[in-house]
Amino acid sequence: MAEMDALPSPAGDVSAPPAASPPAQRPFVLVTGLSGAGKASILRALEDLGFETVDNPPLGVLEALVGDGDLPLAAGIDSRTRDFDPATALRLLGRLRRRPEIAVTLVFVTAEEAVLLRRFTETRRRHPLAPGGPLGSRVTDGIAREAALLGPLREVADWMIDTSELPLPELRRMIARRFRSAEGAPGAALAITVVSFAYSKGLPREADLVFDLRFLRNPHYDPALRPLTGRDPAVAAHIEADPEFAPFWQRMTAFLDPLLPRYVAEGKKYLTIALGCTGGRHRSVLAAERLANHLLRHGWQAEIVHRELAAGTAPGKDDARSGAGPSEAAQPMTGREALSYIP
């Protein structure tokens, strides 16, 4: 007997099966960088977030580790890693990035040479590329060798962290902001950090976009406002009364609002927006607070860091700076936990 063709369902009864959800990706964070810059601290912070962590596994077994298990995984590699070779590491990274079930993030951690020298002096540890013998024992030579060796990985890093001026608690918060989500894994949306800073202390090294607010009215000139910050209503009112503030704010948000979706479309995962003034306590703090709130209202993930306030800066007595206006001289907070003391 011939088989009967299936009759079409009556109109309105046809219901397509629900589309299957794509399988969850396993987060894999590969941490590398200069010895003494803080890789071990980053791995410990990731472990606290629920990642499985392994330090310096041989490159030959790393791919197998990534494919074994479901928990988020973090691994540290550097010049001490057995069979380490930058070209091999790049090929491995490329293979992992092509695997749809793995979400790869390469983190490169660095610090200024003077800071690394101080850390090696304090910990009395040998630099892995200055062990003595034919290579010599000068730490500066070891740092230079390692920087050259790891240069290709630095060029392709998803996130570079400079710990030269970064307290350990802030490093932990940065790692938590980047890699913590409701599922304990990196979120898919653009994670934005808004930073206020003082030009007198230098630009934030992690900044992607920088806005200079030194053209606005400076509350430092008002003795009643000088000891306050941009979080205080009186300071906010003083700055917002500047006739240039409203036009600036409108132009800045009009610039950023259409830009952020384009970053997402291009696959950017992290963005740091820095707003600076002379002392980092008044104008930049107010603008950073307002910008973070603006972003949150528009549905973005936004965190705020007041660099100089977090560092315990205080308004100084001598604030004259040619061409830049007054500045609030910073005095470091005593007893601050710093990366210098991390083994």
Contacts in CASP RR format, 6 or more apart in sequence:
PFRMAT RR
TARGET T0000
AUTHOR 0000-0000-0000
METHOD contacts of the structure
MODEL  1
MAEMDALPSPAGDVSAPPAASPPAQRPFVLVTGLSGAGKASILRALEDLG
FETVDNPPLGVLEALVGDGDLPLAAGIDSRTRDFDPATALRLLGRLRRRP
EIAVTLVFVTAEEAVLLRRFTETRRRHPLAPGGPLGSRVTDGIAREAALL
GPLREVADWMIDTSELPLPELRRMIARRFRSAEGAPGAALAITVVSFAYS
KGLPREADLVFDLRFLRNPHYDPALRPLTGRDPAVAAHIEADPEFAPFWQ
RMTAFLDPLLPRYVAEGKKYLTIALGCTGGRHRSVLAAERLANHLLRHGW
QAEIVHRELAAGTAPGKDDARSGAGPSEAAQPMTGREALSYIP
22 100 0 8 1.000
23 100 0 8 1.000
23 101 0 8 1.000
24 183 0 8 1.000
24 185 0 8 1.000
25 100 0 8 1.000
25 101 0 8 1.000
25 102 0 8 1.000
25 103 0 8 1.000
25 185 0 8 1.000
26 66 0 8 1.000
26 67 0 8 1.000
26 69 0 8 1.000
26 70 0 8 1.000
26 71 0 8 1.000
26 72 0 8 1.000
26 73 0 8 1.000
26 101 0 8 1.000
26 102 0 8 1.000
26 103 0 8 1.000
26 185 0 8 1.000
27 51 0 8 1.000
27 72 0 8 1.000
27 73 0 8 1.000
27 103 0 8 1.000
27 105 0 8 1.000
27 179 0 8 1.000
27 185 0 8 1.000
27 186 0 8 1.000
28 66 0 8 1.000
28 72 0 8 1.000
28 73 0 8 1.000
28 74 0 8 1.000
28 75 0 8 1.000
28 96 0 8 1.000
28 102 0 8 1.000
28 103 0 8 1.000
28 104 0 8 1.000
28 105 0 8 1.000
29 46 0 8 1.000
29 51 0 8 1.000
29 72 0 8 1.000
29 73 0 8 1.000
29 74 0 8 1.000
29 75 0 8 1.000
29 105 0 8 1.000
29 107 0 8 1.000
29 179 0 8 1.000
30 74 0 8 1.000
30 75 0 8 1.000
30 76 0 8 1.000
30 77 0 8 1.000
30 93 0 8 1.000
30 104 0 8 1.000
30 105 0 8 1.000
30 106 0 8 1.000
30 107 0 8 1.000
31 39 0 8 1.000
31 42 0 8 1.000
31 43 0 8 1.000
31 46 0 8 1.000
31 74 0 8 1.000
31 75 0 8 1.000
31 76 0 8 1.000
31 77 0 8 1.000
31 107 0 8 1.000
31 109 0 8 1.000
32 39 0 8 1.000
32 76 0 8 1.000
32 77 0 8 1.000
32 78 0 8 1.000
32 89 0 8 1.000
32 106 0 8 1.000
32 107 0 8 1.000
32 108 0 8 1.000
32 109 0 8 1.000
32 150 0 8 1.000
32 153 0 8 1.000
32 157 0 8 1.000
33 39 0 8 1.000
33 78 0 8 1.000
33 108 0 8 1.000
33 109 0 8 1.000
33 110 0 8 1.000
33 146 0 8 1.000
33 150 0 8 1.000
33 153 0 8 1.000
33 154 0 8 1.000
34 78 0 8 1.000
34 109 0 8 1.000
34 110 0 8 1.000
34 111 0 8 1.000
34 116 0 8 1.000
34 143 0 8 1.000
34 146 0 8 1.000
34 147 0 8 1.000
34 150 0 8 1.000
35 78 0 8 1.000
35 79 0 8 1.000
35 80 0 8 1.000
35 116 0 8 1.000
35 127 0 8 1.000
35 128 0 8 1.000
35 129 0 8 1.000
35 143 0 8 1.000
35 146 0 8 1.000
36 111 0 8 1.000
36 116 0 8 1.000
36 119 0 8 1.000
36 120 0 8 1.000
36 342 0 8 1.000
37 109 0 8 1.000
37 110 0 8 1.000
37 111 0 8 1.000
37 116 0 8 1.000
37 161 0 8 1.000
37 163 0 8 1.000
37 339 0 8 1.000
38 109 0 8 1.000
38 111 0 8 1.000
38 163 0 8 1.000
38 171 0 8 1.000
38 339 0 8 1.000
38 342 0 8 1.000
39 55 0 8 1.000
39 76 0 8 1.000
39 78 0 8 1.000
39 109 0 8 1.000
40 55 0 8 1.000
40 342 0 8 1.000
40 343 0 8 1.000
41 168 0 8 1.000
41 171 0 8 1.000
41 172 0 8 1.000
41 339 0 8 1.000
41 342 0 8 1.000
42 74 0 8 1.000
42 107 0 8 1.000
42 109 0 8 1.000
42 161 0 8 1.000
42 171 0 8 1.000
42 175 0 8 1.000
43 53 0 8 1.000
43 55 0 8 1.000
43 74 0 8 1.000
43 76 0 8 1.000
44 53 0 8 1.000
45 171 0 8 1.000
45 172 0 8 1.000
45 175 0 8 1.000
45 176 0 8 1.000
46 53 0 8 1.000
46 72 0 8 1.000
46 74 0 8 1.000
46 175 0 8 1.000
46 179 0 8 1.000
47 53 0 8 1.000
47 74 0 8 1.000
48 172 0 8 1.000
49 72 0 8 1.000
49 175 0 8 1.000
49 176 0 8 1.000
49 179 0 8 1.000
49 180 0 8 1.000
49 184 0 8 1.000
50 71 0 8 1.000
50 72 0 8 1.000
50 184 0 8 1.000
51 71 0 8 1.000
51 72 0 8 1.000
51 73 0 8 1.000
51 74 0 8 1.000
51 179 0 8 1.000
52 71 0 8 1.000
52 72 0 8 1.000
52 73 0 8 1.000
52 74 0 8 1.000
53 73 0 8 1.000
53 74 0 8 1.000
53 75 0 8 1.000
53 76 0 8 1.000
54 65 0 8 1.000
54 73 0 8 1.000
54 74 0 8 1.000
54 75 0 8 1.000
54 76 0 8 1.000
55 75 0 8 1.000
55 76 0 8 1.000
56 76 0 8 1.000
56 77 0 8 1.000
56 78 0 8 1.000
56 80 0 8 1.000
56 81 0 8 1.000
56 82 0 8 1.000
57 65 0 8 1.000
57 75 0 8 1.000
57 76 0 8 1.000
57 77 0 8 1.000
57 81 0 8 1.000
58 81 0 8 1.000
58 82 0 8 1.000
58 83 0 8 1.000
59 77 0 8 1.000
59 81 0 8 1.000
59 82 0 8 1.000
59 83 0 8 1.000
59 84 0 8 1.000
59 85 0 8 1.000
59 88 0 8 1.000
59 89 0 8 1.000
59 92 0 8 1.000
60 83 0 8 1.000
62 75 0 8 1.000
62 77 0 8 1.000
62 92 0 8 1.000
63 92 0 8 1.000
63 95 0 8 1.000
63 96 0 8 1.000
65 73 0 8 1.000
65 75 0 8 1.000
66 73 0 8 1.000
66 96 0 8 1.000
66 102 0 8 1.000
67 102 0 8 1.000
72 179 0 8 1.000
72 184 0 8 1.000
72 185 0 8 1.000
77 84 0 8 1.000
77 89 0 8 1.000
78 84 0 8 1.000
78 128 0 8 1.000
78 146 0 8 1.000
78 150 0 8 1.000
79 128 0 8 1.000
79 129 0 8 1.000
79 145 0 8 1.000
79 146 0 8 1.000
79 149 0 8 1.000
79 150 0 8 1.000
80 128 0 8 1.000
86 149 0 8 1.000
86 150 0 8 1.000
86 151 0 8 1.000
86 152 0 8 1.000
86 153 0 8 1.000
87 152 0 8 1.000
89 153 0 8 1.000
90 152 0 8 1.000
90 153 0 8 1.000
90 156 0 8 1.000
93 104 0 8 1.000
93 106 0 8 1.000
93 156 0 8 1.000
96 102 0 8 1.000
96 104 0 8 1.000
97 104 0 8 1.000
103 185 0 8 1.000
103 186 0 8 1.000
105 158 0 8 1.000
105 159 0 8 1.000
105 179 0 8 1.000
105 186 0 8 1.000
105 269 0 8 1.000
106 153 0 8 1.000
106 156 0 8 1.000
106 157 0 8 1.000
106 158 0 8 1.000
106 159 0 8 1.000
107 157 0 8 1.000
107 158 0 8 1.000
107 159 0 8 1.000
107 160 0 8 1.000
107 161 0 8 1.000
108 150 0 8 1.000
108 153 0 8 1.000
108 154 0 8 1.000
108 157 0 8 1.000
108 159 0 8 1.000
108 160 0 8 1.000
108 161 0 8 1.000
109 160 0 8 1.000
109 161 0 8 1.000
109 162 0 8 1.000
109 163 0 8 1.000
110 154 0 8 1.000
110 160 0 8 1.000
110 161 0 8 1.000
110 162 0 8 1.000
110 163 0 8 1.000
111 119 0 8 1.000
111 162 0 8 1.000
111 163 0 8 1.000
111 164 0 8 1.000
111 339 0 8 1.000
112 162 0 8 1.000
112 164 0 8 1.000
113 140 0 8 1.000
113 143 0 8 1.000
115 163 0 8 1.000
115 164 0 8 1.000
115 340 0 8 1.000
116 139 0 8 1.000
116 143 0 8 1.000
117 139 0 8 1.000
117 140 0 8 1.000
117 143 0 8 1.000
118 340 0 8 1.000
119 339 0 8 1.000
119 340 0 8 1.000
119 342 0 8 1.000
120 126 0 8 1.000
120 127 0 8 1.000
120 139 0 8 1.000
122 340 0 8 1.000
122 341 0 8 1.000
123 343 0 8 1.000
125 343 0 8 1.000
126 132 0 8 1.000
126 137 0 8 1.000
127 139 0 8 1.000
127 142 0 8 1.000
127 143 0 8 1.000
127 146 0 8 1.000
128 142 0 8 1.000
128 146 0 8 1.000
129 135 0 8 1.000
129 141 0 8 1.000
129 142 0 8 1.000
129 143 0 8 1.000
129 145 0 8 1.000
129 146 0 8 1.000
129 149 0 8 1.000
130 136 0 8 1.000
130 137 0 8 1.000
130 138 0 8 1.000
130 139 0 8 1.000
130 141 0 8 1.000
130 142 0 8 1.000
130 145 0 8 1.000
131 137 0 8 1.000
135 141 0 8 1.000
135 142 0 8 1.000
135 145 0 8 1.000
154 160 0 8 1.000
158 269 0 8 1.000
158 270 0 8 1.000
159 178 0 8 1.000
159 270 0 8 1.000
160 206 0 8 1.000
161 171 0 8 1.000
161 174 0 8 1.000
161 206 0 8 1.000
162 205 0 8 1.000
162 206 0 8 1.000
163 171 0 8 1.000
163 339 0 8 1.000
164 205 0 8 1.000
165 311 0 8 1.000
166 174 0 8 1.000
166 339 0 8 1.000
167 310 0 8 1.000
167 311 0 8 1.000
167 336 0 8 1.000
167 337 0 8 1.000
167 338 0 8 1.000
167 339 0 8 1.000
168 337 0 8 1.000
168 338 0 8 1.000
168 339 0 8 1.000
168 341 0 8 1.000
168 342 0 8 1.000
169 337 0 8 1.000
170 305 0 8 1.000
170 310 0 8 1.000
171 339 0 8 1.000
174 193 0 8 1.000
177 191 0 8 1.000
177 193 0 8 1.000
177 303 0 8 1.000
178 186 0 8 1.000
178 191 0 8 1.000
178 270 0 8 1.000
179 185 0 8 1.000
179 186 0 8 1.000
181 187 0 8 1.000
186 269 0 8 1.000
189 264 0 8 1.000
189 300 0 8 1.000
189 301 0 8 1.000
190 260 0 8 1.000
190 263 0 8 1.000
190 264 0 8 1.000
190 268 0 8 1.000
190 269 0 8 1.000
190 270 0 8 1.000
190 271 0 8 1.000
190 300 0 8 1.000
190 301 0 8 1.000
191 269 0 8 1.000
191 270 0 8 1.000
191 271 0 8 1.000
191 301 0 8 1.000
191 303 0 8 1.000
192 260 0 8 1.000
192 270 0 8 1.000
192 271 0 8 1.000
192 272 0 8 1.000
192 273 0 8 1.000
192 295 0 8 1.000
192 300 0 8 1.000
192 301 0 8 1.000
192 302 0 8 1.000
192 303 0 8 1.000
193 206 0 8 1.000
193 270 0 8 1.000
193 271 0 8 1.000
193 272 0 8 1.000
193 273 0 8 1.000
193 302 0 8 1.000
193 303 0 8 1.000
193 304 0 8 1.000
193 305 0 8 1.000
194 272 0 8 1.000
194 273 0 8 1.000
194 274 0 8 1.000
194 275 0 8 1.000
194 288 0 8 1.000
194 291 0 8 1.000
194 292 0 8 1.000
194 295 0 8 1.000
194 302 0 8 1.000
194 303 0 8 1.000
194 304 0 8 1.000
194 305 0 8 1.000
195 204 0 8 1.000
195 206 0 8 1.000
195 207 0 8 1.000
195 272 0 8 1.000
195 273 0 8 1.000
195 274 0 8 1.000
195 275 0 8 1.000
195 288 0 8 1.000
195 304 0 8 1.000
195 305 0 8 1.000
195 306 0 8 1.000
195 307 0 8 1.000
196 274 0 8 1.000
196 275 0 8 1.000
196 276 0 8 1.000
196 277 0 8 1.000
196 280 0 8 1.000
196 284 0 8 1.000
196 285 0 8 1.000
196 287 0 8 1.000
196 288 0 8 1.000
196 304 0 8 1.000
196 305 0 8 1.000
196 306 0 8 1.000
196 307 0 8 1.000
196 308 0 8 1.000
196 309 0 8 1.000
197 203 0 8 1.000
197 204 0 8 1.000
197 274 0 8 1.000
197 275 0 8 1.000
197 276 0 8 1.000
197 280 0 8 1.000
197 284 0 8 1.000
197 307 0 8 1.000
197 308 0 8 1.000
198 276 0 8 1.000
198 277 0 8 1.000
198 278 0 8 1.000
198 279 0 8 1.000
198 280 0 8 1.000
198 281 0 8 1.000
198 284 0 8 1.000
198 307 0 8 1.000
198 308 0 8 1.000
198 313 0 8 1.000
198 327 0 8 1.000
198 328 0 8 1.000
198 330 0 8 1.000
199 212 0 8 1.000
199 214 0 8 1.000
199 276 0 8 1.000
199 277 0 8 1.000
199 278 0 8 1.000
199 279 0 8 1.000
199 324 0 8 1.000
199 327 0 8 1.000
200 278 0 8 1.000
200 279 0 8 1.000
200 321 0 8 1.000
200 324 0 8 1.000
200 327 0 8 1.000
200 328 0 8 1.000
200 329 0 8 1.000
200 330 0 8 1.000
201 279 0 8 1.000
201 280 0 8 1.000
201 307 0 8 1.000
201 308 0 8 1.000
201 330 0 8 1.000
203 210 0 8 1.000
203 274 0 8 1.000
204 210 0 8 1.000
204 272 0 8 1.000
204 274 0 8 1.000
204 307 0 8 1.000
206 272 0 8 1.000
207 272 0 8 1.000
207 273 0 8 1.000
207 274 0 8 1.000
208 271 0 8 1.000
208 272 0 8 1.000
208 273 0 8 1.000
209 256 0 8 1.000
209 271 0 8 1.000
209 272 0 8 1.000
209 273 0 8 1.000
209 274 0 8 1.000
210 274 0 8 1.000
210 275 0 8 1.000
210 276 0 8 1.000
211 252 0 8 1.000
211 273 0 8 1.000
211 274 0 8 1.000
211 275 0 8 1.000
211 276 0 8 1.000
211 287 0 8 1.000
212 276 0 8 1.000
213 248 0 8 1.000
213 275 0 8 1.000
213 276 0 8 1.000
213 277 0 8 1.000
213 283 0 8 1.000
213 284 0 8 1.000
213 287 0 8 1.000
214 276 0 8 1.000
214 277 0 8 1.000
214 278 0 8 1.000
214 283 0 8 1.000
214 324 0 8 1.000
214 325 0 8 1.000
215 244 0 8 1.000
215 248 0 8 1.000
216 239 0 8 1.000
216 242 0 8 1.000
216 244 0 8 1.000
216 245 0 8 1.000
216 248 0 8 1.000
216 277 0 8 1.000
216 283 0 8 1.000
217 238 0 8 1.000
217 239 0 8 1.000
217 241 0 8 1.000
217 242 0 8 1.000
218 277 0 8 1.000
218 278 0 8 1.000
218 282 0 8 1.000
218 283 0 8 1.000
218 325 0 8 1.000
218 326 0 8 1.000
219 225 0 8 1.000
219 226 0 8 1.000
219 228 0 8 1.000
219 230 0 8 1.000
219 235 0 8 1.000
219 238 0 8 1.000
219 239 0 8 1.000
219 282 0 8 1.000
219 283 0 8 1.000
220 226 0 8 1.000
220 278 0 8 1.000
220 279 0 8 1.000
220 281 0 8 1.000
220 282 0 8 1.000
220 315 0 8 1.000
220 319 0 8 1.000
220 326 0 8 1.000
220 327 0 8 1.000
220 328 0 8 1.000
221 326 0 8 1.000
222 238 0 8 1.000
224 234 0 8 1.000
225 232 0 8 1.000
225 234 0 8 1.000
225 235 0 8 1.000
225 238 0 8 1.000
225 282 0 8 1.000
226 315 0 8 1.000
226 328 0 8 1.000
227 315 0 8 1.000
228 234 0 8 1.000
228 235 0 8 1.000
228 282 0 8 1.000
229 235 0 8 1.000
229 281 0 8 1.000
229 282 0 8 1.000
229 285 0 8 1.000
229 306 0 8 1.000
229 309 0 8 1.000
230 236 0 8 1.000
230 239 0 8 1.000
230 281 0 8 1.000
230 282 0 8 1.000
230 283 0 8 1.000
230 285 0 8 1.000
230 286 0 8 1.000
230 289 0 8 1.000
231 285 0 8 1.000
231 286 0 8 1.000
231 289 0 8 1.000
235 282 0 8 1.000
235 286 0 8 1.000
236 286 0 8 1.000
239 245 0 8 1.000
239 282 0 8 1.000
239 283 0 8 1.000
239 286 0 8 1.000
240 246 0 8 1.000
240 286 0 8 1.000
249 287 0 8 1.000
249 290 0 8 1.000
252 291 0 8 1.000
253 291 0 8 1.000
253 294 0 8 1.000
256 273 0 8 1.000
256 291 0 8 1.000
257 298 0 8 1.000
260 271 0 8 1.000
260 300 0 8 1.000
263 271 0 8 1.000
273 291 0 8 1.000
275 284 0 8 1.000
275 287 0 8 1.000
275 288 0 8 1.000
275 291 0 8 1.000
276 283 0 8 1.000
276 284 0 8 1.000
276 287 0 8 1.000
277 283 0 8 1.000
277 284 0 8 1.000
278 319 0 8 1.000
278 321 0 8 1.000
278 324 0 8 1.000
278 325 0 8 1.000
278 326 0 8 1.000
278 327 0 8 1.000
278 328 0 8 1.000
279 308 0 8 1.000
279 313 0 8 1.000
279 327 0 8 1.000
279 328 0 8 1.000
279 330 0 8 1.000
280 306 0 8 1.000
280 307 0 8 1.000
280 308 0 8 1.000
280 309 0 8 1.000
280 313 0 8 1.000
280 328 0 8 1.000
281 308 0 8 1.000
281 309 0 8 1.000
281 313 0 8 1.000
281 315 0 8 1.000
281 328 0 8 1.000
282 328 0 8 1.000
285 306 0 8 1.000
285 309 0 8 1.000
288 304 0 8 1.000
288 306 0 8 1.000
289 304 0 8 1.000
291 302 0 8 1.000
292 302 0 8 1.000
292 303 0 8 1.000
292 304 0 8 1.000
295 302 0 8 1.000
296 302 0 8 1.000
308 328 0 8 1.000
308 330 0 8 1.000
311 330 0 8 1.000
311 332 0 8 1.000
311 333 0 8 1.000
311 336 0 8 1.000
312 330 0 8 1.000
312 331 0 8 1.000
312 332 0 8 1.000
312 333 0 8 1.000
312 336 0 8 1.000
313 328 0 8 1.000
313 329 0 8 1.000
313 330 0 8 1.000
313 331 0 8 1.000
313 332 0 8 1.000
314 328 0 8 1.000
314 330 0 8 1.000
314 331 0 8 1.000
315 328 0 8 1.000
315 329 0 8 1.000
316 328 0 8 1.000
316 329 0 8 1.000
316 331 0 8 1.000
317 329 0 8 1.000
318 329 0 8 1.000
319 325 0 8 1.000
319 326 0 8 1.000
319 327 0 8 1.000
319 328 0 8 1.000
319 329 0 8 1.000
320 326 0 8 1.000
321 327 0 8 1.000
END
